[in-house]
Amino acid sequence: MNAGICGLGSALPAQVITNEDLMATLDTSDEWIVRRTGIQERRWLSGSETVADLTTTACLQALADAGRSAADVDYVIVSTITADRITPGVAPEVAFRIGAHSAAAYDVAAACAGFIYALDQAAALIESGRAQLVLVCGADAMSRIVDKSDRTTTVIFGDGVGAVLVASGDYQFGLQPFELCSDGSLGDLLYVDNDERLIRMQGQEIYRNAVRCMAEATRTALTRAGMTLDDVDLFVSHQANARIIESTARELGLPDERVAMAISHTANTSSASVPLALAYCEREGLLHAGDRIVLAAFGAGLVWGAGVLTWKEEARVAA
Ligand SMILES: CC(C)(COP(=O)(O)OP(=O)(O)OC[C@H]1O[C@@H](n2cnc3c(N)ncnc32)[C@H](O)[C@@H]1OP(=O)(O)O)[C@@H](O)C(=O)NCCC(=O)NCCS
């Protein structure tokens, strides 16, 4: 048995923050933000809204999309660096709220690359026979940790959640082994420390490394899967900055029509960005069952990676 994605869900906070809204408190402009990042607006949590609320909605959607029951879920894995509390994590609350009462549930922290790290864990659990059905969520509220007086970070981050349901089955292709990497020597380029609890970032260095790392990991993941870029229907990378996505695609030689660009209304939602981009592409008719796709992500650590899979592939024999 191997692993395949069979359901997708997403959720965004109600509150929309436009570039004009940020101009009220920051020395910035809509023109600068759009030209340098491709971002027009982002969503931020407000009132009593929590990461667990959004994650619950996204998970219920993913289950409904796949026509599966929460009672059958073996693991709920939530990738987040902005959980509602330091402990417990988001995952146990979500497992309880969706009715996954027999599931193991835990959070993972690999910053903006966390979703693909968690997805690889889900595949490993399934391939080893330890699980049949796993919910994998990317869930972050970056508005909680941006310094609202820092124009270089406040404008680029947003909040949101995406979730996929990963199922065991006899898939012809399924989820191929992911290429996951780290380089702790560059940890000071992007961090949040315990005292301050605010994002500090060297933007240009992060930019350069993001392009290099995502392009390299993509090539390696494709080689492992016995594929070339010509076989890829859609490249779905971390949505950090439109220019990072464009530069990475250019480095790989991928044309615009095979590159997911879903940043304009959500901004950089950290580990939620890849599943939110998947949801956007599916909604817009750019992603179809059976498509061969590459996921790539990059984040603080540094941590990054890429993986190849067939989108919503039909299992020859379902588990
Ligand atoms: C942050 C980022 C958007 C800045 O864009 P940039 O084109 O590199 O801009 P620079 O840092 O060179 O700054 C250029 C100028 O714009 C200014 N600037 C920065 N943010 C600004 C803003 N929001 N509005 C207006 N001006 C801004 C800078 O202060 C600088 O001014 P100066 O020339 O007078 O010093 C870009 O570096 C980036 O996206 N980096 C990666 C960030 C990221 O993805 N982080 C998460 C990784 S998971």
PDBQT file of the ligand as one rigid body, heavy atoms in Angstrom, charges set to zero:
ROOT
HETATM    1  C1  LIG A 401      10.732  41.610   2.230  1.00  0.00    +0.000 C 
HETATM    2  C2  LIG A 401      10.794  41.857   0.742  1.00  0.00    +0.000 C 
HETATM    3  C3  LIG A 401       9.367  41.950   0.183  1.00  0.00    +0.000 C 
HETATM    4  C4  LIG A 401      11.480  43.200   0.494  1.00  0.00    +0.000 C 
HETATM    5  O1  LIG A 401      11.518  43.457  -0.889  1.00  0.00    +0.000 OA
HETATM    6  P1  LIG A 401      12.876  43.910  -1.578  1.00  0.00    +0.000 P 
HETATM    7  O2  LIG A 401      12.549  44.145  -2.992  1.00  0.00    +0.000 OA
HETATM    8  O3  LIG A 401      13.925  42.893  -1.223  1.00  0.00    +0.000 OA
HETATM    9  O4  LIG A 401      13.145  45.269  -0.868  1.00  0.00    +0.000 OA
HETATM   10  P2  LIG A 401      14.449  45.731  -0.082  1.00  0.00    +0.000 P 
HETATM   11  O5  LIG A 401      14.584  44.983   1.184  1.00  0.00    +0.000 OA
HETATM   12  O6  LIG A 401      15.583  45.752  -1.053  1.00  0.00    +0.000 OA
HETATM   13  O7  LIG A 401      14.058  47.216   0.256  1.00  0.00    +0.000 OA
HETATM   14  C5  LIG A 401      13.977  48.219  -0.734  1.00  0.00    +0.000 C 
HETATM   15  C6  LIG A 401      13.464  49.466  -0.084  1.00  0.00    +0.000 C 
HETATM   16  O8  LIG A 401      12.058  49.298   0.193  1.00  0.00    +0.000 OA
HETATM   17  C7  LIG A 401      11.824  49.623   1.553  1.00  0.00    +0.000 C 
HETATM   18  N1  LIG A 401      10.696  48.856   2.037  1.00  0.00    +0.000 N 
HETATM   19  C8  LIG A 401      10.689  47.663   2.675  1.00  0.00    +0.000 A 
HETATM   20  N2  LIG A 401       9.440  47.296   2.950  1.00  0.00    +0.000 NA
HETATM   21  C9  LIG A 401       8.641  48.284   2.467  1.00  0.00    +0.000 A 
HETATM   22  C10 LIG A 401       7.255  48.477   2.460  1.00  0.00    +0.000 A 
HETATM   23  N3  LIG A 401       6.398  47.582   2.987  1.00  0.00    +0.000 N 
HETATM   24  N4  LIG A 401       6.774  49.580   1.882  1.00  0.00    +0.000 NA
HETATM   25  C11 LIG A 401       7.591  50.493   1.328  1.00  0.00    +0.000 A 
HETATM   26  N5  LIG A 401       8.919  50.369   1.330  1.00  0.00    +0.000 NA
HETATM   27  C12 LIG A 401       9.432  49.269   1.889  1.00  0.00    +0.000 A 
HETATM   28  C13 LIG A 401      13.115  49.308   2.260  1.00  0.00    +0.000 C 
HETATM   29  O9  LIG A 401      13.191  49.974   3.488  1.00  0.00    +0.000 OA
HETATM   30  C14 LIG A 401      14.127  49.786   1.258  1.00  0.00    +0.000 C 
HETATM   31  O10 LIG A 401      14.234  51.175   1.371  1.00  0.00    +0.000 OA
HETATM   32  P3  LIG A 401      15.665  51.909   1.201  1.00  0.00    +0.000 P 
HETATM   33  O11 LIG A 401      16.099  51.564  -0.204  1.00  0.00    +0.000 OA
HETATM   34  O12 LIG A 401      15.329  53.328   1.404  1.00  0.00    +0.000 OA
HETATM   35  O13 LIG A 401      16.530  51.303   2.251  1.00  0.00    +0.000 OA
HETATM   36  C15 LIG A 401      11.579  40.759  -0.023  1.00  0.00    +0.000 C 
HETATM   37  O14 LIG A 401      12.954  40.843   0.309  1.00  0.00    +0.000 OA
HETATM   38  C16 LIG A 401      11.085  39.392   0.303  1.00  0.00    +0.000 C 
HETATM   39  O15 LIG A 401       9.987  39.035  -0.050  1.00  0.00    +0.000 OA
HETATM   40  N6  LIG A 401      11.930  38.557   0.949  1.00  0.00    +0.000 N 
HETATM   41  C17 LIG A 401      11.560  37.256   1.323  1.00  0.00    +0.000 C 
HETATM   42  C18 LIG A 401      10.651  37.311   2.524  1.00  0.00    +0.000 C 
HETATM   43  C19 LIG A 401      10.010  35.994   2.802  1.00  0.00    +0.000 C 
HETATM   44  O16 LIG A 401       9.587  35.343   1.881  1.00  0.00    +0.000 OA
HETATM   45  N7  LIG A 401       9.899  35.624   4.074  1.00  0.00    +0.000 N 
HETATM   46  C20 LIG A 401       9.281  34.446   4.483  1.00  0.00    +0.000 C 
HETATM   47  C21 LIG A 401      10.037  33.263   4.032  1.00  0.00    +0.000 C 
HETATM   48  S1  LIG A 401       9.203  31.817   4.391  1.00  0.00    +0.000 SA
ENDROOT
TORSDOF 0
